[in-house]
Amino acid sequence: MTVWTHDRWRFPLPDGHRFPIDKYSLLRERAETAGVEVREAEPVPWAWLEAVHDPALLDRIRTGTLTVREQRGLGIPWSPELVERGRRSVGGTVAAARFALENGGLGMNLGGGTHHAGRAFARGYCLFNDVAVALDHMRAEAGARRALVVDCDVHQGDGTADLLAADPDCFTLSLHGARNYPFQRIASDLDVDLPSGTGDEGYLEALERALDHAIPRGGAELAFYLAGADPWHGDRLGRLALTKDGLRRRDELVLDRLRDAGAAVCVVLAGGYAEDVRDTVDIHAATVAAVARHVEPRAPAAR
Ligand SMILES: [Zn+2]
């Protein structure tokens, strides 16, 4: 199995900042130890970003001239390194989506899931919307039109909804904590608001119902799965109460259903803010393992 990363492109953060910069390199190590091939993502050209995002916003990002309000909403300080990393994070999702389509199966980026970036806004630690850019580019490059986004990060996917909810060939599903960021929502095709404290069983039932609704409407050739680690009970920014086992069952359910529906699946990480970053890495590493299990039975050697 092959996955993509951009973990070596770090950026300056103030001491004690909650952005989990270390999870990416720790996850790369875990994946390599498990025998997964990890490739480094290339930065996407600005033209690919311009096909999706407001050119004036991109100009402010490129030149470091975000307004004070934009800078506050982004929540991480601008730096040239941050911009380079952001372009590589999108590049990883594009590469993983391409790999999934070309191999009729699954691809994964050990990053991405930056779902709070919309057409003309970059906020909540999200500079560019990797999923929207990858979909746009795969439509141009591979002719894949119909898409489905299954967003299981604990926060609502407002940026993705801004970019894709009105797209008739893309169904956007977001399953998230009702009382959590972002507090002003942009509606997805289907938003599932879960009460604080929802645990494994309630979550998995709601997810199953949502997939029953979304998958037939999506009719997707290409699906994106945002496997956020932040629904975990110990997460500092989540308000749900899933266990690591519940999150594993979530991954299995989503991957089984999407693969049964015949979609190529691109998996991305999204958030994860455990006190001890190793808990977040455990959850993401379990997603990598779930993806590997779903890849192998369909690998060419096994046919
Ligand atoms: Zn999140």
py3Dmol code that shows the C-alpha trace and the ligand (Angstrom):
import py3Dmol

protein = """\
ATOM      1  CA  MET A   1       0.000   0.000   0.000  1.00  0.00           C
ATOM      2  CA  THR A   2       1.148   3.535  -0.795  1.00  0.00           C
ATOM      3  CA  VAL A   3       0.285   6.745   1.076  1.00  0.00           C
ATOM      4  CA  TRP A   4       1.455  10.351   0.855  1.00  0.00           C
ATOM      5  CA  THR A   5       2.833  12.740   3.460  1.00  0.00           C
ATOM      6  CA  HIS A   6       4.209  16.269   3.816  1.00  0.00           C
ATOM      7  CA  ASP A   7       5.438  15.848   7.400  1.00  0.00           C
ATOM      8  CA  ARG A   8       8.956  17.210   6.756  1.00  0.00           C
ATOM      9  CA  TRP A   9       7.581  20.623   5.765  1.00  0.00           C
ATOM     10  CA  ARG A  10       7.120  22.140   9.188  1.00  0.00           C
ATOM     11  CA  PHE A  11       6.302  25.734  10.062  1.00  0.00           C
ATOM     12  CA  PRO A  12       6.854  28.020  13.064  1.00  0.00           C
ATOM     13  CA  LEU A  13       4.259  27.793  15.847  1.00  0.00           C
ATOM     14  CA  PRO A  14       4.112  29.620  19.180  1.00  0.00           C
ATOM     15  CA  ASP A  15       4.949  27.467  22.234  1.00  0.00           C
ATOM     16  CA  GLY A  16       1.985  25.481  23.510  1.00  0.00           C
ATOM     17  CA  HIS A  17      -0.080  25.954  20.333  1.00  0.00           C
ATOM     18  CA  ARG A  18      -2.721  23.268  19.872  1.00  0.00           C
ATOM     19  CA  PHE A  19      -1.938  22.494  16.233  1.00  0.00           C
ATOM     20  CA  PRO A  20      -0.572  18.913  16.391  1.00  0.00           C
ATOM     21  CA  ILE A  21       2.452  19.415  14.132  1.00  0.00           C
ATOM     22  CA  ASP A  22       4.176  16.267  15.499  1.00  0.00           C
ATOM     23  CA  LYS A  23       1.372  13.866  14.670  1.00  0.00           C
ATOM     24  CA  TYR A  24       2.310  13.810  10.997  1.00  0.00           C
ATOM     25  CA  SER A  25       5.891  12.613  11.429  1.00  0.00           C
ATOM     26  CA  LEU A  26       4.919  10.171  14.198  1.00  0.00           C
ATOM     27  CA  LEU A  27       2.238   8.750  11.919  1.00  0.00           C
ATOM     28  CA  ARG A  28       4.687   8.441   9.020  1.00  0.00           C
ATOM     29  CA  GLU A  29       6.999   6.417  11.297  1.00  0.00           C
ATOM     30  CA  ARG A  30       4.123   4.173  12.383  1.00  0.00           C
ATOM     31  CA  ALA A  31       3.050   3.593   8.783  1.00  0.00           C
ATOM     32  CA  GLU A  32       6.605   2.800   7.638  1.00  0.00           C
ATOM     33  CA  THR A  33       7.053   0.384  10.535  1.00  0.00           C
ATOM     34  CA  ALA A  34       3.862  -1.353   9.390  1.00  0.00           C
ATOM     35  CA  GLY A  35       5.340  -1.807   5.916  1.00  0.00           C
ATOM     36  CA  VAL A  36       3.403   0.940   4.171  1.00  0.00           C
ATOM     37  CA  GLU A  37       5.198   2.828   1.391  1.00  0.00           C
ATOM     38  CA  VAL A  38       5.155   6.530   2.255  1.00  0.00           C
ATOM     39  CA  ARG A  39       5.799   9.011  -0.575  1.00  0.00           C
ATOM     40  CA  GLU A  40       6.405  12.737  -0.286  1.00  0.00           C
ATOM     41  CA  ALA A  41       3.743  14.959  -1.799  1.00  0.00           C
ATOM     42  CA  GLU A  42       4.632  17.656  -4.317  1.00  0.00           C
ATOM     43  CA  PRO A  43       3.217  21.174  -3.850  1.00  0.00           C
ATOM     44  CA  VAL A  44       0.195  21.791  -6.086  1.00  0.00           C
ATOM     45  CA  PRO A  45       0.567  24.566  -8.679  1.00  0.00           C
ATOM     46  CA  TRP A  46      -1.186  27.817  -7.760  1.00  0.00           C
ATOM     47  CA  ALA A  47      -3.334  27.432 -10.887  1.00  0.00           C
ATOM     48  CA  TRP A  48      -4.998  24.332  -9.391  1.00  0.00           C
ATOM     49  CA  LEU A  49      -5.813  26.316  -6.248  1.00  0.00           C
ATOM     50  CA  GLU A  50      -7.109  29.211  -8.374  1.00  0.00           C
ATOM     51  CA  ALA A  51      -9.577  26.868 -10.048  1.00  0.00           C
ATOM     52  CA  VAL A  52     -11.325  26.502  -6.681  1.00  0.00           C
ATOM     53  CA  HIS A  53     -10.440  29.415  -4.393  1.00  0.00           C
ATOM     54  CA  ASP A  54     -10.943  33.159  -4.721  1.00  0.00           C
ATOM     55  CA  PRO A  55      -7.839  34.580  -6.477  1.00  0.00           C
ATOM     56  CA  ALA A  56      -7.755  37.615  -4.150  1.00  0.00           C
ATOM     57  CA  LEU A  57      -7.637  35.331  -1.087  1.00  0.00           C
ATOM     58  CA  LEU A  58      -4.862  33.272  -2.695  1.00  0.00           C
ATOM     59  CA  ASP A  59      -2.962  36.450  -3.394  1.00  0.00           C
ATOM     60  CA  ARG A  60      -3.121  37.453   0.279  1.00  0.00           C
ATOM     61  CA  ILE A  61      -1.996  33.958   1.289  1.00  0.00           C
ATOM     62  CA  ARG A  62       0.852  33.955  -1.212  1.00  0.00           C
ATOM     63  CA  THR A  63       2.138  37.377  -0.175  1.00  0.00           C
ATOM     64  CA  GLY A  64       1.477  37.181   3.567  1.00  0.00           C
ATOM     65  CA  THR A  65      -1.088  39.982   3.517  1.00  0.00           C
ATOM     66  CA  LEU A  66      -4.054  38.319   5.239  1.00  0.00           C
ATOM     67  CA  THR A  67      -6.070  40.830   7.229  1.00  0.00           C
ATOM     68  CA  VAL A  68      -5.888  40.791  11.021  1.00  0.00           C
ATOM     69  CA  ARG A  69      -9.370  39.271  11.069  1.00  0.00           C
ATOM     70  CA  GLU A  70      -8.374  36.566   8.585  1.00  0.00           C
ATOM     71  CA  GLN A  71      -5.198  35.841  10.521  1.00  0.00           C
ATOM     72  CA  ARG A  72      -7.214  35.430  13.735  1.00  0.00           C
ATOM     73  CA  GLY A  73      -9.720  33.137  12.001  1.00  0.00           C
ATOM     74  CA  LEU A  74      -6.932  30.968  10.588  1.00  0.00           C
ATOM     75  CA  GLY A  75      -5.584  30.408  14.100  1.00  0.00           C
ATOM     76  CA  ILE A  76      -1.995  29.683  13.027  1.00  0.00           C
ATOM     77  CA  PRO A  77       0.553  32.359  12.174  1.00  0.00           C
ATOM     78  CA  TRP A  78       1.268  32.965   8.501  1.00  0.00           C
ATOM     79  CA  SER A  79       4.754  32.062   7.278  1.00  0.00           C
ATOM     80  CA  PRO A  80       6.197  31.108   3.889  1.00  0.00           C
ATOM     81  CA  GLU A  81       6.727  27.614   5.342  1.00  0.00           C
ATOM     82  CA  LEU A  82       3.036  27.349   6.227  1.00  0.00           C
ATOM     83  CA  VAL A  83       2.086  28.150   2.631  1.00  0.00           C
ATOM     84  CA  GLU A  84       4.552  25.611   1.222  1.00  0.00           C
ATOM     85  CA  ARG A  85       3.252  22.953   3.575  1.00  0.00           C
ATOM     86  CA  GLY A  86      -0.348  23.777   2.687  1.00  0.00           C
ATOM     87  CA  ARG A  87       0.368  23.333  -1.020  1.00  0.00           C
ATOM     88  CA  ARG A  88       2.031  19.974  -0.307  1.00  0.00           C
ATOM     89  CA  SER A  89      -0.864  18.877   1.873  1.00  0.00           C
ATOM     90  CA  VAL A  90      -3.213  19.465  -1.074  1.00  0.00           C
ATOM     91  CA  GLY A  91      -0.688  17.721  -3.332  1.00  0.00           C
ATOM     92  CA  GLY A  92      -0.903  14.616  -1.143  1.00  0.00           C
ATOM     93  CA  THR A  93      -4.675  14.486  -1.451  1.00  0.00           C
ATOM     94  CA  VAL A  94      -4.489  14.932  -5.230  1.00  0.00           C
ATOM     95  CA  ALA A  95      -1.914  12.120  -5.466  1.00  0.00           C
ATOM     96  CA  ALA A  96      -3.985   9.828  -3.244  1.00  0.00           C
ATOM     97  CA  ALA A  97      -7.174  10.520  -5.216  1.00  0.00           C
ATOM     98  CA  ARG A  98      -5.351   9.835  -8.486  1.00  0.00           C
ATOM     99  CA  PHE A  99      -3.902   6.618  -7.067  1.00  0.00           C
ATOM    100  CA  ALA A 100      -7.366   5.479  -5.930  1.00  0.00           C
ATOM    101  CA  LEU A 101      -8.872   6.147  -9.359  1.00  0.00           C
ATOM    102  CA  GLU A 102      -6.029   4.591 -11.340  1.00  0.00           C
ATOM    103  CA  ASN A 103      -5.919   1.497  -9.173  1.00  0.00           C
ATOM    104  CA  GLY A 104      -9.671   1.156  -8.828  1.00  0.00           C
ATOM    105  CA  GLY A 105      -9.423   1.260  -5.100  1.00  0.00           C
ATOM    106  CA  LEU A 106      -8.056   3.283  -2.255  1.00  0.00           C
ATOM    107  CA  GLY A 107      -5.524   6.020  -1.681  1.00  0.00           C
ATOM    108  CA  MET A 108      -4.579   7.865   1.489  1.00  0.00           C
ATOM    109  CA  ASN A 109      -2.913  11.132   2.405  1.00  0.00           C
ATOM    110  CA  LEU A 110      -1.339  11.296   5.886  1.00  0.00           C
ATOM    111  CA  GLY A 111      -2.588  14.876   6.006  1.00  0.00           C
ATOM    112  CA  GLY A 112      -5.304  16.962   4.389  1.00  0.00           C
ATOM    113  CA  GLY A 113      -8.936  17.124   5.407  1.00  0.00           C
ATOM    114  CA  THR A 114      -8.685  20.917   5.666  1.00  0.00           C
ATOM    115  CA  HIS A 115     -12.437  21.321   5.501  1.00  0.00           C
ATOM    116  CA  HIS A 116     -12.772  24.800   7.042  1.00  0.00           C
ATOM    117  CA  ALA A 117     -11.226  26.435   3.959  1.00  0.00           C
ATOM    118  CA  GLY A 118     -13.936  27.784   1.640  1.00  0.00           C
ATOM    119  CA  ARG A 119     -13.890  29.598  -1.671  1.00  0.00           C
ATOM    120  CA  ALA A 120     -12.938  32.965  -0.211  1.00  0.00           C
ATOM    121  CA  PHE A 121     -11.999  32.146   3.382  1.00  0.00           C
ATOM    122  CA  ALA A 122      -9.205  30.237   5.138  1.00  0.00           C
ATOM    123  CA  ARG A 123      -9.934  29.502   8.794  1.00  0.00           C
ATOM    124  CA  GLY A 124      -9.776  26.937  11.590  1.00  0.00           C
ATOM    125  CA  TYR A 125      -6.150  25.886  10.782  1.00  0.00           C
ATOM    126  CA  CYS A 126      -7.178  25.341   7.130  1.00  0.00           C
ATOM    127  CA  LEU A 127      -5.434  27.267   4.345  1.00  0.00           C
ATOM    128  CA  PHE A 128      -6.717  25.453   1.231  1.00  0.00           C
ATOM    129  CA  ASN A 129      -9.526  22.919   0.782  1.00  0.00           C
ATOM    130  CA  ASP A 130      -7.601  19.843  -0.345  1.00  0.00           C
ATOM    131  CA  VAL A 131     -10.702  17.765  -1.097  1.00  0.00           C
ATOM    132  CA  ALA A 132     -12.317  20.398  -3.333  1.00  0.00           C
ATOM    133  CA  VAL A 133      -9.049  20.990  -5.195  1.00  0.00           C
ATOM    134  CA  ALA A 134      -8.443  17.252  -5.651  1.00  0.00           C
ATOM    135  CA  LEU A 135     -11.983  16.697  -6.911  1.00  0.00           C
ATOM    136  CA  ASP A 136     -11.733  19.605  -9.315  1.00  0.00           C
ATOM    137  CA  HIS A 137      -8.434  18.362 -10.615  1.00  0.00           C
ATOM    138  CA  MET A 138      -9.519  14.727 -10.942  1.00  0.00           C
ATOM    139  CA  ARG A 139     -12.541  15.849 -12.921  1.00  0.00           C
ATOM    140  CA  ALA A 140     -10.211  17.599 -15.359  1.00  0.00           C
ATOM    141  CA  GLU A 141      -7.544  14.926 -15.440  1.00  0.00           C
ATOM    142  CA  ALA A 142      -9.402  11.626 -15.046  1.00  0.00           C
ATOM    143  CA  GLY A 143     -12.945  12.531 -16.053  1.00  0.00           C
ATOM    144  CA  ALA A 144     -14.375  11.439 -12.691  1.00  0.00           C
ATOM    145  CA  ARG A 145     -17.516  13.519 -12.182  1.00  0.00           C
ATOM    146  CA  ARG A 146     -19.730  12.148  -9.439  1.00  0.00           C
ATOM    147  CA  ALA A 147     -18.346  12.440  -5.966  1.00  0.00           C
ATOM    148  CA  LEU A 148     -19.243  11.959  -2.339  1.00  0.00           C
ATOM    149  CA  VAL A 149     -17.612  13.543   0.695  1.00  0.00           C
ATOM    150  CA  VAL A 150     -17.983  11.667   4.001  1.00  0.00           C
ATOM    151  CA  ASP A 151     -16.717  14.060   6.651  1.00  0.00           C
ATOM    152  CA  CYS A 152     -16.313  12.351  10.038  1.00  0.00           C
ATOM    153  CA  ASP A 153     -14.188  15.052  11.657  1.00  0.00           C
ATOM    154  CA  VAL A 154     -15.921  16.196  14.857  1.00  0.00           C
ATOM    155  CA  HIS A 155     -16.270  19.727  13.427  1.00  0.00           C
ATOM    156  CA  GLN A 156     -18.754  20.607  10.693  1.00  0.00           C
ATOM    157  CA  GLY A 157     -17.284  20.811   7.187  1.00  0.00           C
ATOM    158  CA  ASP A 158     -18.278  24.406   6.447  1.00  0.00           C
ATOM    159  CA  GLY A 159     -15.586  25.118   3.866  1.00  0.00           C
ATOM    160  CA  THR A 160     -16.347  21.966   1.913  1.00  0.00           C
ATOM    161  CA  ALA A 161     -20.054  22.829   2.004  1.00  0.00           C
ATOM    162  CA  ASP A 162     -19.266  26.324   0.749  1.00  0.00           C
ATOM    163  CA  LEU A 163     -17.380  24.869  -2.219  1.00  0.00           C
ATOM    164  CA  LEU A 164     -19.326  21.705  -3.022  1.00  0.00           C
ATOM    165  CA  ALA A 165     -22.828  21.607  -1.507  1.00  0.00           C
ATOM    166  CA  ALA A 166     -24.288  23.396  -4.540  1.00  0.00           C
ATOM    167  CA  ASP A 167     -22.462  21.062  -6.946  1.00  0.00           C
ATOM    168  CA  PRO A 168     -25.139  18.770  -8.434  1.00  0.00           C
ATOM    169  CA  ASP A 169     -22.585  15.993  -8.984  1.00  0.00           C
ATOM    170  CA  CYS A 170     -21.170  16.002  -5.479  1.00  0.00           C
ATOM    171  CA  PHE A 171     -22.948  14.958  -2.289  1.00  0.00           C
ATOM    172  CA  THR A 172     -21.504  16.389   0.922  1.00  0.00           C
ATOM    173  CA  LEU A 173     -22.154  14.612   4.225  1.00  0.00           C
ATOM    174  CA  SER A 174     -20.856  15.938   7.532  1.00  0.00           C
ATOM    175  CA  LEU A 175     -21.315  14.109  10.845  1.00  0.00           C
ATOM    176  CA  HIS A 176     -20.208  16.304  13.764  1.00  0.00           C
ATOM    177  CA  GLY A 177     -20.790  17.617  17.253  1.00  0.00           C
ATOM    178  CA  ALA A 178     -23.813  19.926  17.340  1.00  0.00           C
ATOM    179  CA  ARG A 179     -22.297  22.324  19.871  1.00  0.00           C
ATOM    180  CA  ASN A 180     -18.859  22.828  18.455  1.00  0.00           C
ATOM    181  CA  TYR A 181     -16.879  24.939  15.985  1.00  0.00           C
ATOM    182  CA  PRO A 182     -17.821  26.365  13.488  1.00  0.00           C
ATOM    183  CA  PHE A 183     -20.664  28.188  15.216  1.00  0.00           C
ATOM    184  CA  GLN A 184     -21.929  29.773  11.997  1.00  0.00           C
ATOM    185  CA  ARG A 185     -22.536  26.908   9.625  1.00  0.00           C
ATOM    186  CA  ILE A 186     -22.749  26.597   5.873  1.00  0.00           C
ATOM    187  CA  ALA A 187     -25.148  23.746   5.107  1.00  0.00           C
ATOM    188  CA  SER A 188     -23.863  20.491   3.607  1.00  0.00           C
ATOM    189  CA  ASP A 189     -26.203  18.314   1.532  1.00  0.00           C
ATOM    190  CA  LEU A 190     -26.650  16.345   4.753  1.00  0.00           C
ATOM    191  CA  ASP A 191     -25.535  17.571   8.165  1.00  0.00           C
ATOM    192  CA  VAL A 192     -25.868  15.230  11.132  1.00  0.00           C
ATOM    193  CA  ASP A 193     -25.628  17.125  14.425  1.00  0.00           C
ATOM    194  CA  LEU A 194     -24.737  14.860  17.335  1.00  0.00           C
ATOM    195  CA  PRO A 195     -25.260  15.856  20.965  1.00  0.00           C
ATOM    196  CA  SER A 196     -22.195  16.271  23.195  1.00  0.00           C
ATOM    197  CA  GLY A 197     -21.293  12.979  24.837  1.00  0.00           C
ATOM    198  CA  THR A 198     -22.556  10.777  21.986  1.00  0.00           C
ATOM    199  CA  GLY A 199     -20.680   7.471  22.319  1.00  0.00           C
ATOM    200  CA  ASP A 200     -19.840   4.589  20.002  1.00  0.00           C
ATOM    201  CA  GLU A 201     -23.280   3.057  19.546  1.00  0.00           C
ATOM    202  CA  GLY A 202     -25.179   6.291  18.983  1.00  0.00           C
ATOM    203  CA  TYR A 203     -22.489   7.525  16.611  1.00  0.00           C
ATOM    204  CA  LEU A 204     -22.336   4.344  14.546  1.00  0.00           C
ATOM    205  CA  GLU A 205     -26.132   4.185  14.233  1.00  0.00           C
ATOM    206  CA  ALA A 206     -26.260   7.791  13.040  1.00  0.00           C
ATOM    207  CA  LEU A 207     -23.399   7.160  10.615  1.00  0.00           C
ATOM    208  CA  GLU A 208     -25.100   4.089   9.165  1.00  0.00           C
ATOM    209  CA  ARG A 209     -28.330   6.011   8.602  1.00  0.00           C
ATOM    210  CA  ALA A 210     -26.445   8.884   7.018  1.00  0.00           C
ATOM    211  CA  LEU A 211     -24.550   6.556   4.665  1.00  0.00           C
ATOM    212  CA  ASP A 212     -27.837   4.840   3.715  1.00  0.00           C
ATOM    213  CA  HIS A 213     -29.082   8.255   2.654  1.00  0.00           C
ATOM    214  CA  ALA A 214     -25.930   9.636   1.057  1.00  0.00           C
ATOM    215  CA  ILE A 215     -24.476   6.732  -0.911  1.00  0.00           C
ATOM    216  CA  PRO A 216     -27.408   6.185  -3.312  1.00  0.00           C
ATOM    217  CA  ARG A 217     -27.709   9.959  -3.875  1.00  0.00           C
ATOM    218  CA  GLY A 218     -23.984  10.371  -4.407  1.00  0.00           C
ATOM    219  CA  GLY A 219     -23.680   7.579  -7.002  1.00  0.00           C
ATOM    220  CA  ALA A 220     -20.044   8.387  -6.598  1.00  0.00           C
ATOM    221  CA  GLU A 221     -17.133   7.413  -8.783  1.00  0.00           C
ATOM    222  CA  LEU A 222     -14.803   9.083  -6.309  1.00  0.00           C
ATOM    223  CA  ALA A 223     -15.381   9.388  -2.566  1.00  0.00           C
ATOM    224  CA  PHE A 224     -13.396  11.350  -0.008  1.00  0.00           C
ATOM    225  CA  TYR A 225     -13.379  10.150   3.586  1.00  0.00           C
ATOM    226  CA  LEU A 226     -12.248  12.626   6.267  1.00  0.00           C
ATOM    227  CA  ALA A 227     -11.243  10.291   9.088  1.00  0.00           C
ATOM    228  CA  GLY A 228     -10.876  12.869  11.859  1.00  0.00           C
ATOM    229  CA  ALA A 229      -9.435  11.601  15.147  1.00  0.00           C
ATOM    230  CA  ASP A 230     -11.221  14.299  17.140  1.00  0.00           C
ATOM    231  CA  PRO A 231     -14.506  12.458  17.918  1.00  0.00           C
ATOM    232  CA  TRP A 232     -12.375  10.521  20.483  1.00  0.00           C
ATOM    233  CA  HIS A 233     -13.455  11.007  24.103  1.00  0.00           C
ATOM    234  CA  GLY A 234     -10.072  12.393  25.187  1.00  0.00           C
ATOM    235  CA  ASP A 235      -9.865  15.033  22.458  1.00  0.00           C
ATOM    236  CA  ARG A 236      -9.436  18.613  23.678  1.00  0.00           C
ATOM    237  CA  LEU A 237     -11.500  20.132  20.870  1.00  0.00           C
ATOM    238  CA  GLY A 238     -14.122  17.410  20.439  1.00  0.00           C
ATOM    239  CA  ARG A 239     -17.230  16.963  22.545  1.00  0.00           C
ATOM    240  CA  LEU A 240     -18.152  13.433  21.531  1.00  0.00           C
ATOM    241  CA  ALA A 241     -17.237  10.313  23.488  1.00  0.00           C
ATOM    242  CA  LEU A 242     -16.082   7.681  21.034  1.00  0.00           C
ATOM    243  CA  THR A 243     -13.529   5.051  22.061  1.00  0.00           C
ATOM    244  CA  LYS A 244     -10.604   4.003  19.889  1.00  0.00           C
ATOM    245  CA  ASP A 245     -12.500   0.799  19.165  1.00  0.00           C
ATOM    246  CA  GLY A 246     -15.547   2.813  18.123  1.00  0.00           C
ATOM    247  CA  LEU A 247     -13.384   4.854  15.752  1.00  0.00           C
ATOM    248  CA  ARG A 248     -12.001   1.640  14.251  1.00  0.00           C
ATOM    249  CA  ARG A 249     -15.552   0.418  13.677  1.00  0.00           C
ATOM    250  CA  ARG A 250     -16.360   3.786  12.094  1.00  0.00           C
ATOM    251  CA  ASP A 251     -13.465   3.385   9.638  1.00  0.00           C
ATOM    252  CA  GLU A 252     -14.537  -0.158   8.759  1.00  0.00           C
ATOM    253  CA  LEU A 253     -18.138   0.893   8.223  1.00  0.00           C
ATOM    254  CA  VAL A 254     -17.276   3.812   5.944  1.00  0.00           C
ATOM    255  CA  LEU A 255     -14.678   1.909   3.918  1.00  0.00           C
ATOM    256  CA  ASP A 256     -16.899  -1.176   3.540  1.00  0.00           C
ATOM    257  CA  ARG A 257     -19.869   0.855   2.406  1.00  0.00           C
ATOM    258  CA  LEU A 258     -17.941   3.041  -0.036  1.00  0.00           C
ATOM    259  CA  ARG A 259     -16.069   0.120  -1.564  1.00  0.00           C
ATOM    260  CA  ASP A 260     -19.283  -1.943  -1.818  1.00  0.00           C
ATOM    261  CA  ALA A 261     -20.813   0.983  -3.707  1.00  0.00           C
ATOM    262  CA  GLY A 262     -17.938   0.795  -6.195  1.00  0.00           C
ATOM    263  CA  ALA A 263     -16.400   4.175  -5.439  1.00  0.00           C
ATOM    264  CA  ALA A 264     -12.675   4.835  -5.545  1.00  0.00           C
ATOM    265  CA  VAL A 265     -11.883   6.181  -2.076  1.00  0.00           C
ATOM    266  CA  CYS A 266      -9.399   8.861  -1.063  1.00  0.00           C
ATOM    267  CA  VAL A 267      -8.844   8.934   2.720  1.00  0.00           C
ATOM    268  CA  VAL A 268      -7.514  12.057   4.467  1.00  0.00           C
ATOM    269  CA  LEU A 269      -6.758  12.745   8.139  1.00  0.00           C
ATOM    270  CA  ALA A 270      -8.481  15.980   9.231  1.00  0.00           C
ATOM    271  CA  GLY A 271      -8.254  16.886  12.956  1.00  0.00           C
ATOM    272  CA  GLY A 272      -7.080  15.269  16.175  1.00  0.00           C
ATOM    273  CA  TYR A 273      -6.152  17.179  19.339  1.00  0.00           C
ATOM    274  CA  ALA A 274      -5.555  14.655  22.137  1.00  0.00           C
ATOM    275  CA  GLU A 275      -3.554  15.866  25.161  1.00  0.00           C
ATOM    276  CA  ASP A 276      -0.940  13.225  24.331  1.00  0.00           C
ATOM    277  CA  VAL A 277      -0.335  13.319  20.571  1.00  0.00           C
ATOM    278  CA  ARG A 278       0.320   9.562  20.620  1.00  0.00           C
ATOM    279  CA  ASP A 279      -3.377   8.945  21.206  1.00  0.00           C
ATOM    280  CA  THR A 280      -4.196  10.891  18.046  1.00  0.00           C
ATOM    281  CA  VAL A 281      -1.504   8.943  16.185  1.00  0.00           C
ATOM    282  CA  ASP A 282      -2.974   5.621  17.424  1.00  0.00           C
ATOM    283  CA  ILE A 283      -6.334   6.572  15.945  1.00  0.00           C
ATOM    284  CA  HIS A 284      -4.899   7.649  12.593  1.00  0.00           C
ATOM    285  CA  ALA A 285      -2.617   4.583  12.474  1.00  0.00           C
ATOM    286  CA  ALA A 286      -5.691   2.392  12.929  1.00  0.00           C
ATOM    287  CA  THR A 287      -7.229   4.150   9.910  1.00  0.00           C
ATOM    288  CA  VAL A 288      -4.083   3.408   7.885  1.00  0.00           C
ATOM    289  CA  ALA A 289      -4.399  -0.259   8.896  1.00  0.00           C
ATOM    290  CA  ALA A 290      -8.088  -0.311   7.928  1.00  0.00           C
ATOM    291  CA  VAL A 291      -7.248   1.154   4.527  1.00  0.00           C
ATOM    292  CA  ALA A 292      -4.507  -1.475   4.064  1.00  0.00           C
ATOM    293  CA  ARG A 293      -6.987  -4.262   4.863  1.00  0.00           C
ATOM    294  CA  HIS A 294      -9.382  -2.918   2.257  1.00  0.00           C
ATOM    295  CA  VAL A 295      -6.668  -2.548  -0.379  1.00  0.00           C
ATOM    296  CA  GLU A 296      -5.109  -5.972  -0.217  1.00  0.00           C
ATOM    297  CA  PRO A 297      -7.959  -8.229  -1.322  1.00  0.00           C
ATOM    298  CA  ARG A 298      -8.258  -6.173  -4.493  1.00  0.00           C
ATOM    299  CA  ALA A 299      -4.550  -5.761  -5.263  1.00  0.00           C
ATOM    300  CA  PRO A 300      -3.600  -7.013  -8.759  1.00  0.00           C
ATOM    301  CA  ALA A 301      -1.448  -9.834  -7.330  1.00  0.00           C
ATOM    302  CA  ALA A 302      -4.473 -11.289  -5.565  1.00  0.00           C
ATOM    303  CA  ARG A 303      -6.728 -11.391  -8.622  1.00  0.00           C
TER     304      ARG A 303
END
"""
ligand_1 = """\
1
ZN
Zn -11.873 18.852 13.640
"""
view = py3Dmol.view(width=600, height=400)
view.addModel(protein, "pdb")
view.setStyle({"model": 0}, {"cartoon": {"style": "trace"}})
view.addModel(ligand_1, "xyz")
view.setStyle({"model": 1}, {"stick": {}})
view.zoomTo()
view.show()
